[in-house]
């Protein structure tokens, strides 16, 4: 009786780097089956073989620099077997058997749309269509940041992972260490929030936000432009979908230990693989514990994360993944802000030294505990229909306290130029306790229909979500003045009673249909439409009902892609978004209709036939329409008149000029991001958010045959005129430099990552009172052991 196959794998798709790049190995002698398993784990490829056939066979091991093919050739030289590459990885076959047909392992269909990616270039995604399709088939811009890219660039936060993406401002309000605050194509993505594995983690405009650690992610995807047709309530800038690590069909184990500046210490583990020999049950456990100081402050930053998951595949047609997550945060807080005088403007006391912590070690802090549990199930019937369902229950409790710099305390009213008038800062405290509970379920069925040269991928679905919010906040805590010439970390303060309270729940139900049409070998058409009903109920803290607001929204998308034989794929699309306002029209005594987002986008992707990279260029025109504004006259009232238009272009480049070299670059040009209609004529023609016309990033890394990998990058953000163009002068642009050094030795990997190499604190934006500045240097030294 034959034994079950043994699987050794460190990736599910994309073997280009691991096949071609030379790597140093130091694998000791032993049983051939054990040596082969270790080689597959270190090289990062999948290998399957019958254990029983290798009984009694030994190997002298492997020492030196080899590509994957050369390594297999050496290890199997004295055996009656060879390793053939197939679409499912490497497989051992007798040397006298007919060679298996070679495959292009980067061909469409091999990489899982929600799975890991080897290297920096993803081939498939499900974010845009909820179905796994090739990125070239999507008529909208989508940027995919892989785990490998996050690792080489030392990105420990979502904002850091997005810092090299076109069209994304990852620090619109400087460094906000307690939040991941992001602008996409000039629009604020704070509300309604990001998506985790295709289900929304809704924010409601208060101070609580769902937290995600980048170590938990397989990839991070940004779908640009209005995308309500797939996700319901959303903003015009785009959708951020975070894809979690999930169980793998192969065994992999990883331990990562880190130390760094800011007293940083972190230990992380990631274990995954089959539970049984047959591979019917798979598991994964990802966890980390961190103890640091919050950057730029004397405050602690402690985080603990634990995420187990298990996949059950009783047949090849049925897959069910159950997962959970627990995240505990006990950290300080800071606003990274400074008043105008001494930053953007002169101060008679000189330039304010940054960073400038404002508050008290007894006050500033955030304690947040969040957990979630969910499942992702798929079943394909013999008829070809597939039913998919995702569901999740999530909750977080937060106790948040921070301090804002409110202005100068006048010491000498008779002499406005007195130095003392620009020395002492008034501080105002905010404290907020929030509970958020979220329930999501998304169900859809899909099937492929072939009619001669036309193929339809039909999908029909319905999703429902309900999020409950409870806020008990107090604004106005008073502090002893902050002396910028002699700042103290512990200032006396006086709390104030709660003055911002309330309960609310938001419900959303949507029905959608999509047809992804392939016409011949060259044309792809995407047609989709959706109808939503949203309901918001407001209550007092004691549970007394206040009001109910209902809104209805319809959104669509249409796009066309032409895929040329030479790798060019031009496209054009139109897409929409909607977002309920929650504001009552006094004339109708019911909520205003939802605000709308509309985008026209035209672009082109180019993927060379030798798979040496990918190049994409897109031009876009987005309009945010019908957002409500207040008229402050004798009878203050809201009007639905606001409109903002953003026009621009994005360029993204991934290029592998040689087997060991990677080059990434992005450029964003936004010449127009202005208010085109408003109840306040003074706003028209000005920017609403602070948007730089130019931004640019470049990253390059090189893998040496000795096992070293060197990376260097730079991020440039151009000048802006401040929020609402209220800055008294232009906020200058700035460039930050990042670097990495990595060394691979058998199953060990040592890495040094430095963000903001020259420790620059730059102003990201200002208003008419203060400015916000970026984070300083962050260095981490890590040791990773994989087996």
MISETOR-18315 format. One record per residue (C-alpha): residue in one letter; z, y, x. Coordinates in steps of 0.001 Angstrom, whole numbers, padded with zeros to 6 digits. Layout:
N
type/up/north/east
A/Z/Y/X
...
***
This chain:
787
type/up/north/east
X/000000/000000/000000
X/-001011/003382/001382
X/001650/005994/001937
X/001385/009397/000298
X/-000546/012107/002196
X/001426/014393/004452
X/000729/018115/004056
X/001261/020756/006697
X/000152/024247/005858
X/001006/027869/006461
X/-001593/029432/004183
X/-003624/028524/001149
X/-006800/030323/002033
X/-008632/032338/004638
X/-008590/030540/007982
X/-010717/032986/009949
X/-008040/034383/012252
X/-006256/031097/012846
X/-009517/029208/013540
X/-011061/031671/015929
X/-008202/033393/017722
X/-006779/031761/020829
X/-003034/031221/020656
X/-000410/029953/023057
X/001174/026588/022201
X/004135/024784/023731
X/004424/021610/021650
X/006284/018708/023209
X/005236/015059/023301
X/006124/012745/020413
X/004736/010807/017499
X/001224/011981/016662
X/002177/012667/013031
X/005073/014924/014117
X/003013/016735/016734
X/000183/017378/014269
X/002624/018702/011663
X/004144/021123/014169
X/000694/022256/015356
X/-000425/022989/011776
X/002745/025006/011105
X/002406/027083/014276
X/-001341/027667/013923
X/-001089/028524/010230
X/-003527/026012/008713
X/-003326/023282/006100
X/-003609/019694/007319
X/-003490/016515/005245
X/-003430/012912/006451
X/-002093/009484/005539
X/001144/009026/007490
X/000836/005245/007551
X/-002499/005333/009402
X/-000876/007130/012356
X/002008/004712/012826
X/002439/003767/016465
X/000245/006618/017719
X/001783/009137/020087
X/000677/012430/021612
X/001426/014148/024933
X/001743/017451/023040
X/-000089/020685/023673
X/000560/023426/026220
X/-001645/026454/026820
X/-004041/028712/024910
X/-006305/027132/022298
X/-008129/027968/019118
X/-007368/025729/016133
X/-010502/023641/016667
X/-009758/023262/020381
X/-006164/022311/019627
X/-007156/019544/017242
X/-009715/018288/019752
X/-007046/018025/022466
X/-004408/016430/020254
X/-006782/013833/018819
X/-008716/013090/022037
X/-007060/009678/022552
X/-006960/008717/018863
X/-009604/007236/016533
X/-009471/010354/014338
X/-010885/013838/014148
X/-010007/016883/011996
X/-012690/018071/009558
X/-012462/021443/007795
X/-012900/021348/004008
X/-012344/023752/001169
X/-008771/022400/000948
X/-008003/022821/004643
X/-008213/020298/007486
X/-008212/016570/006829
X/-008012/013675/009305
X/-010922/011205/009105
X/-011999/008301/011361
X/-014269/009408/014187
X/-016937/006899/013136
X/-017203/008325/009596
X/-019894/010739/008435
X/-018909/014345/009035
X/-017779/016248/005975
X/-019916/019256/005038
X/-018670/022461/006607
X/-017584/025258/004334
X/-017220/028994/004532
X/-013503/029156/003902
X/-013692/032799/002883
X/-016151/032055/000113
X/-015241/033181/-003374
X/-013075/030687/-005170
X/-011010/029387/-002260
X/-008425/032160/-002138
X/-005989/032253/-005006
X/-006076/035594/-006817
X/-002268/035777/-006865
X/-001619/033795/-003687
X/-001202/034505/000001
X/-003925/036052/002147
X/-004509/035264/005809
X/-005024/038579/007545
X/-005691/041953/005960
X/-008725/041427/003723
X/-008163/039892/000286
X/-011131/038344/-001466
X/-009823/037877/-004981
X/-007428/039573/-007385
X/-006152/039258/-010943
X/-004695/042763/-011328
X/-007860/044387/-012689
X/-008851/041723/-015223
X/-005831/039339/-015490
X/-008312/036644/-014452
X/-008942/035636/-010860
X/-012213/037298/-009836
X/-013808/038419/-006600
X/-012982/042005/-005679
X/-016721/042714/-005434
X/-016970/041967/-009175
X/-014535/044740/-010191
X/-016044/048094/-011288
X/-012949/050076/-010235
X/-011303/050784/-006926
X/-008571/048323/-006041
X/-006612/048374/-002785
X/-004814/045202/-001692
X/-002041/045388/000915
X/-001346/041890/002196
X/001920/040525/003573
X/000305/040294/007029
X/-000555/043988/006904
X/002958/044931/005800
X/004394/042839/008615
X/002269/044230/011456
X/002875/047825/010276
X/006622/047280/009890
X/006677/048276/006211
X/010112/047515/004761
X/009623/049620/001609
X/006886/049896/-001000
X/006205/053498/000027
X/005749/052429/003655
X/003366/049644/002635
X/001220/052179/000726
X/001249/054859/003434
X/-002114/053717/004850
X/-003882/053403/001472
X/-006458/055979/000335
X/-005653/058109/-002690
X/-001913/057424/-002443
X/000748/059957/-001474
X/003744/057794/-000566
X/006051/060770/000111
X/005262/063491/-002478
X/008929/064584/-002478
X/009618/063737/001129
X/011702/060692/001862
X/013626/059628/-001234
X/015590/056693/000190
X/016938/055567/-003179
X/013521/055436/-004876
X/009884/054530/-004251
X/008267/057718/-005606
X/004452/057726/-005426
X/001449/059837/-006448
X/-001891/058111/-007117
X/-005028/060268/-007083
X/-002910/063374/-007631
X/-000915/061992/-010587
X/002744/061031/-010645
X/003258/057250/-010892
X/007039/057445/-011424
X/006722/056927/-015162
X/006220/054450/-016786
X/006721/052496/-013534
X/005303/049696/-011436
X/004326/046163/-012456
X/005831/043007/-011012
X/003549/039960/-011294
X/001546/041609/-014052
X/004500/042598/-016263
X/005773/046157/-016425
X/009091/047272/-014926
X/009396/050346/-017146
X/011107/053579/-016150
X/011888/056183/-018774
X/012083/059386/-016797
X/015800/059213/-015977
X/017280/058436/-012562
X/017292/054625/-012664
X/014339/052763/-011193
X/013693/049076/-010593
X/014019/048163/-006921
X/011779/045763/-004961
X/012031/044718/-001311
X/008708/044264/000487
X/009882/040980/002066
X/009750/039430/-001408
X/006031/040188/-001814
X/002898/038176/-001109
X/000698/041209/-001668
X/000734/044684/-003202
X/-002233/045899/-005283
X/-003199/049355/-006530
X/-005769/049574/-009325
X/-007010/053163/-009311
X/-007573/055243/-012411
X/-006612/054805/-016097
X/-005905/051135/-016841
X/-004362/050958/-020312
X/-007003/048488/-021458
X/-005142/045744/-019596
X/-001584/047093/-019592
X/-001033/049451/-022513
X/001011/052611/-021953
X/000110/053990/-018549
X/-000718/057107/-016596
X/-004151/058319/-015454
X/-003580/057740/-011729
X/-003500/053965/-011746
X/-001407/050803/-011717
X/000737/049375/-008901
X/001131/045599/-009240
X/003579/043829/-006922
X/002830/040127/-006414
X/005876/038006/-005580
X/006069/035031/-003262
X/005714/031801/-005217
X/006050/028062/-004383
X/003375/026619/-002085
X/001754/023174/-001976
X/002569/022962/001719
X/005870/023013/003566
X/006872/026205/005350
X/010210/027509/006560
X/010946/030878/008110
X/014017/032697/009379
X/013799/036357/010418
X/016581/038235/012208
X/016333/042033/012680
X/018245/044744/014453
X/017344/048416/014744
X/018462/052009/014848
X/020655/053366/012048
X/022914/050351/012796
X/020346/048154/011090
X/021074/044424/010844
X/019143/042064/008565
X/018734/038326/008125
X/015989/036929/005890
X/014874/033392/005003
X/011814/032034/003219
X/011629/028282/002478
X/008854/026698/000430
X/007045/023419/-000152
X/006837/020199/-002185
X/010004/018677/-003624
X/008492/015233/-004182
X/005882/013252/-002246
X/003349/013542/-005028
X/003539/017341/-005037
X/004253/017556/-008756
X/007275/019752/-008085
X/007224/022690/-005666
X/009965/025121/-004725
X/010529/028408/-002937
X/013654/030292/-001943
X/013444/033813/-000522
X/016599/035692/000417
X/017863/038483/002649
X/021017/040342/003512
X/021001/043796/005080
X/023702/046055/006495
X/022574/049446/007807
X/023217/053151/007657
X/021099/055212/005303
X/018620/057138/007414
X/019504/060776/008123
X/023019/060293/006706
X/026443/058899/007682
X/026337/056586/004635
X/026078/052804/004479
X/023017/050992/003148
X/023787/047421/002077
X/021351/045184/000215
X/021398/041525/-000783
X/018463/039697/-002355
X/018022/036132/-003623
X/014918/034761/-005396
X/014507/031050/-006230
X/011417/029648/-007965
X/010051/026236/-008874
X/006577/025114/-009996
X/005910/022045/-012111
X/002357/020650/-012203
X/002426/017406/-014232
X/-001395/017366/-014210
X/-004156/019276/-012477
X/-004597/021234/-015734
X/-000988/022336/-016282
X/001140/024585/-014090
X/004488/026133/-014979
X/006484/028351/-012613
X/010087/029293/-013355
X/011612/032041/-011253
X/014670/034200/-010927
X/015746/037170/-008862
X/019006/038890/-008019
X/019162/042158/-006089
X/022400/043952/-005243
X/022335/047447/-003730
X/025314/049406/-002413
X/023921/052410/-000605
X/024262/056086/000021
X/021898/058662/-001470
X/020274/061832/-000216
X/017591/064218/-001450
X/016111/065106/001971
X/015738/068721/000890
X/016294/072067/002571
X/016143/075637/001273
X/013056/077760/001937
X/014690/080142/004398
X/014944/078226/007634
X/012212/075720/006773
X/009015/077238/005383
X/010290/080806/005707
X/012274/082535/008477
X/016067/082556/008440
X/018064/085163/010398
X/020279/082263/011523
X/017267/080444/012939
X/015385/077341/011895
X/017519/074847/009971
X/017979/071705/012024
X/016725/068587/010274
X/017894/066231/008964
X/020463/068150/006943
X/022771/065959/004881
X/024159/067824/001894
X/027021/066395/-000092
X/030000/064233/000668
X/030564/060696/001883
X/033004/060385/-001041
X/030335/061285/-003625
X/026759/060386/-002618
X/025954/056789/-003441
X/024132/054284/-005588
X/025391/050917/-006766
X/022753/048920/-008555
X/022730/045277/-009541
X/019580/043887/-011082
X/018500/040416/-012023
X/015632/038814/-013847
X/014465/035419/-015018
X/010981/034471/-016165
X/008146/032004/-016246
X/004394/031896/-015708
X/002571/029030/-017464
X/-001081/027970/-017559
X/-002806/025047/-019246
X/-006513/024268/-019331
X/-007749/022109/-022200
X/-010524/019579/-021836
X/-012704/021905/-023922
X/-012537/024503/-021141
X/-010187/026902/-022921
X/-007232/028049/-020851
X/-004028/029474/-022286
X/-001783/031593/-020056
X/001610/033059/-020799
X/003983/035197/-018763
X/007457/036119/-019940
X/010459/037776/-018330
X/013926/039037/-019160
X/015311/041629/-016740
X/018332/043888/-016521
X/019927/046378/-014152
X/023155/048374/-014108
X/023280/051485/-011957
X/025942/053970/-010908
X/024156/056847/-009169
X/025598/060002/-007598
X/023777/062549/-005489
X/023886/066227/-004551
X/021206/068917/-004759
X/020991/072113/-002734
X/020901/074826/-005409
X/020565/078039/-003419
X/022245/080450/-001008
X/025709/081764/-001722
X/025591/085538/-001346
X/028360/086786/000919
X/027295/090442/001147
X/025511/091802/-001918
X/025327/095269/-000356
X/023190/094040/002543
X/020564/091471/001443
X/019541/090949/005105
X/023046/089956/006204
X/022962/086655/008133
X/025854/085301/006087
X/023679/085464/002967
X/021536/082719/004509
X/024277/080496/005881
X/026227/078921/003016
X/024461/076626/000536
X/025552/076077/-003040
X/025656/072365/-003874
X/025414/070820/-007331
X/026205/067188/-008063
X/024617/064723/-010455
X/026280/061491/-011581
X/024515/058990/-013844
X/025466/055558/-015122
X/022499/053708/-016570
X/021859/050283/-018070
X/018286/049090/-018561
X/017245/045839/-020240
X/013629/044726/-020382
X/011861/041929/-022276
X/008157/041183/-021667
X/005751/038527/-022869
X/001987/038405/-022346
X/-000187/035625/-023787
X/-003939/035243/-023473
X/-006617/032607/-023814
X/-009830/032490/-021813
X/-012981/030438/-021498
X/-016281/030519/-019630
X/-019513/030358/-021603
X/-022828/029752/-019823
X/-026131/030744/-021414
X/-028942/030073/-018964
X/-028521/032769/-016280
X/-025776/034637/-018156
X/-022122/033654/-017809
X/-019372/035095/-020003
X/-015681/034957/-019088
X/-014018/035753/-022401
X/-010350/036649/-022631
X/-008324/037533/-025731
X/-004652/038384/-025495
X/-001573/039983/-026989
X/001428/041366/-025132
X/004788/042684/-026227
X/007525/044504/-024377
X/010822/046079/-025325
X/012989/048113/-022972
X/016459/049408/-023819
X/017917/052406/-021967
X/021471/053689/-021872
X/022267/056877/-019964
X/025651/058520/-019448
X/025123/061341/-016965
X/026871/064482/-015810
X/025104/067422/-014205
X/027053/070239/-012572
X/029681/068804/-010250
X/030787/071600/-007897
X/031292/071337/-004140
X/032703/073383/-001332
X/029818/075312/000300
X/027647/073654/002925
X/027649/075675/006150
X/024254/075082/007805
X/025644/076269/011146
X/028548/073825/010945
X/027631/071120/008409
X/030338/068694/007316
X/029843/065230/005881
X/032908/065290/003675
X/033217/068220/001279
X/035697/068733/-001533
X/034185/068431/-005002
X/035083/068648/-008673
X/033451/066371/-011254
X/032370/067534/-014706
X/032372/065588/-018009
X/029249/063776/-019222
X/026686/066181/-020633
X/023493/064064/-020703
X/023930/060949/-022830
X/021907/058736/-025083
X/020564/055360/-026072
X/016930/054541/-026686
X/014553/051627/-026882
X/010813/051513/-026366
X/008664/048816/-027980
X/005002/048196/-027265
X/002648/045656/-028826
X/-000975/045428/-027699
X/-003994/043320/-028572
X/-006895/043210/-026117
X/-010227/041506/-025511
X/-012346/041396/-022381
X/-015732/039992/-021459
X/-016595/039635/-017762
X/-020342/039009/-017765
X/-022345/037684/-014815
X/-026105/038107/-015201
X/-028040/036064/-012687
X/-026873/036353/-009105
X/-026684/040139/-008892
X/-025293/041831/-012011
X/-021703/041921/-013283
X/-020681/043791/-016445
X/-017097/044316/-017592
X/-016417/045226/-021222
X/-012850/045536/-022500
X/-010967/047224/-025310
X/-007386/047300/-026537
X/-005261/048535/-029428
X/-001541/049363/-029041
X/001383/050291/-031235
X/004429/051880/-029619
X/007787/052712/-031143
X/010673/054685/-029648
X/014109/054713/-031288
X/016821/057131/-030191
X/020562/056764/-030742
X/023792/058437/-029820
X/026089/056615/-027378
X/028178/055387/-030307
X/025078/053689/-031731
X/024346/056224/-034497
X/020616/056380/-035226
X/018872/059686/-034422
X/015119/059240/-034907
X/012162/056877/-034739
X/008781/057808/-033244
X/005643/055704/-033590
X/002335/056100/-031796
X/-000955/054249/-031838
X/-003454/054049/-029042
X/-006886/052607/-028401
X/-008323/052336/-024893
X/-011458/050883/-023366
X/-013229/050166/-020106
X/-016872/049570/-019336
X/-018260/048952/-015877
X/-021343/047610/-014125
X/-021631/046143/-010612
X/-024826/045227/-008747
X/-024327/042717/-005944
X/-027159/042846/-003453
X/-028001/039922/-001189
X/-027111/041957/001923
X/-023448/042421/000874
X/-023741/045831/-000795
X/-022122/046131/-004245
X/-022553/049539/-005934
X/-020773/050071/-009262
X/-020034/052630/-011973
X/-017307/052591/-014626
X/-015533/054494/-017368
X/-011873/053786/-018190
X/-009099/055208/-020348
X/-005317/055427/-020538
X/-002819/056660/-023088
X/000888/057535/-023082
X/003040/058468/-026091
X/004566/061925/-025789
X/007749/061344/-027785
X/007608/065014/-028836
X/007654/065981/-032539
X/004916/068263/-033862
X/006868/070851/-035911
X/003862/071458/-038141
X/003417/067781/-039088
X/007049/066639/-038595
X/005838/063592/-036695
X/005132/062847/-033034
X/002094/064326/-031375
X/-000702/061838/-030706
X/-000477/060119/-027298
X/-001802/061988/-024294
X/-005015/060574/-022868
X/-006475/059795/-019494
X/-010189/059390/-018824
X/-011966/058478/-015606
X/-015554/058227/-014488
X/-015899/056446/-011167
X/-018896/055522/-009043
X/-018644/053647/-005797
X/-020000/051050/-003433
X/-018469/048170/-001496
X/-020049/046522/001501
X/-019012/043122/002830
X/-021059/042043/005867
X/-022502/038551/005603
X/-020593/037512/008733
X/-017293/038446/006990
X/-016421/040875/009790
X/-014864/043391/007408
X/-015143/045322/004178
X/-016090/048939/003502
X/-015604/050804/000232
X/-016433/054321/-000935
X/-015613/055746/-004373
X/-015990/059097/-006130
X/-013893/059815/-009226
X/-013338/062386/-011948
X/-010055/061989/-013893
X/-008806/064110/-016767
X/-005307/064024/-018194
X/-005624/065412/-021707
X/-003351/066482/-024535
X/000004/066542/-022802
X/002658/068582/-024568
X/004079/071872/-023351
X/006751/074182/-024728
X/006123/077740/-025847
X/009230/079811/-025090
X/008939/082667/-027606
X/011124/083893/-030460
X/010791/080457/-032016
X/010368/077952/-029147
X/008053/075119/-030089
X/005849/072502/-028432
X/002061/072481/-028406
X/-000270/069704/-027333
X/-002709/071580/-025170
X/-002173/070770/-021506
X/-005063/069361/-019482
X/-005422/068532/-015781
X/-008594/067545/-013957
X/-008710/065784/-010579
X/-011935/065167/-008684
X/-012322/063496/-005337
X/-013518/060644/-003179
X/-011930/057815/-001180
X/-013081/055779/001796
X/-011473/052548/002996
X/-012547/050552/006065
X/-011523/047112/007313
X/-013452/046099/010430
X/-013091/043207/012870
X/-015286/044227/015821
X/-014153/041101/017693
X/-012194/037966/016983
X/-008973/039534/018247
X/-009416/043125/017026
X/-008674/044725/013656
X/-009420/048316/012670
X/-008349/049908/009383
X/-009033/053444/008240
X/-008797/055437/005029
X/-009765/058954/004031
X/-009098/060858/000808
X/-010789/064073/-000247
X/-009500/065823/-003392
X/-011114/069271/-003621
X/-009974/069789/-007232
X/-006622/068899/-008824
X/-005910/071734/-011207
X/-004781/072696/-014679
X/-007847/073415/-016825
X/-006052/074147/-020110
X/-002514/075327/-020809
X/-000444/077397/-023192
X/000490/079401/-020087
X/-002696/081170/-018866
X/-001089/081729/-015433
X/-001182/077969/-014799
X/-004917/077588/-015360
X/-006820/077083/-012130
X/-003693/076044/-010221
X/-002445/072632/-009196
X/000249/070982/-011296
X/001397/068548/-008609
X/001218/069343/-004903
X/-002020/067636/-003805
X/-003514/067846/-000325
X/-007282/068218/-000152
X/-007514/065960/002894
X/-005540/062917/004022
X/-006463/060368/006654
X/-004984/057255/008230
X/-006124/054960/011045
X/-004634/051698/012288
X/-005843/049339/015028
X/-004359/046204/016529
X/-005489/043804/019249
X/-004392/040215/019883
X/-004339/039286/023571
X/-004952/035725/024731
X/-001495/035791/026315
X/000076/035881/022831
X/000788/039613/022674
X/-000433/041743/019771
X/-000424/045528/020054
X/-000820/047859/017086
X/-001027/051653/016786
X/-001603/053895/013788
X/-001538/057501/012633
X/-001107/059049/009171
X/-002287/062586/008421
X/-001387/064510/005263
X/-003140/067821/004854
X/-001692/071159/003826
X/-000807/071945/000217
X/000356/074918/-001845
X/003497/073332/-003212
X/004447/072092/-006647
X/002662/074185/-009254
X/001381/076236/-006303
X/004794/077936/-006324
X/005406/077722/-002592
X/005575/081233/-001078
X/003112/080182/001637
X/000978/077189/002527
X/002911/074028/003385
X/001324/072878/006666
X/-000175/069448/007185
X/001327/066905/009559
X/000566/063673/011423
X/002967/060771/011942
X/002390/057940/014430
X/003473/054300/014078
X/003318/051417/016528
X/004037/047717/016914
X/004294/045144/019672
X/004383/041444/018862
X/004581/038298/020968
X/003870/034767/019702
X/005330/031809/021526
X/004892/028442/019818
X/007025/028642/016670
X/008685/031913/017691
X/007459/035434/017080
X/009136/038524/018540
X/008176/041963/017234
X/009059/045606/017807
X/008018/047982/015011
X/008390/051752/015140
X/007695/054036/012175
X/007333/057743/013034
X/007227/057116/016759
X/007950/060727/017779
X/010810/061215/015273
X/009229/064135/013433
X/010802/065642/010309
X/007951/067340/008473
X/007816/069257/005195
X/005911/067304/002561
X/006024/069899/-000217
X/007938/072967/-001429
X/008537/074951/-004592
X/009894/078468/-005044
X/013415/077444/-003917
X/013336/074573/-001449
X/011313/072065/000512
X/011441/068300/000980
X/011045/066576/004328
X/009938/063186/005601
X/012007/060395/007135
X/012658/060192/010853
X/012048/057449/013386
X/012852/053887/012333
X/012816/051098/014911
X/013299/047386/014252
X/013316/044468/016653
X/012791/041134/014923
X/012749/037468/015874
X/010988/035028/013551
X/011204/031249/013743
X/008726/029181/011705
X/008697/025444/011243
***
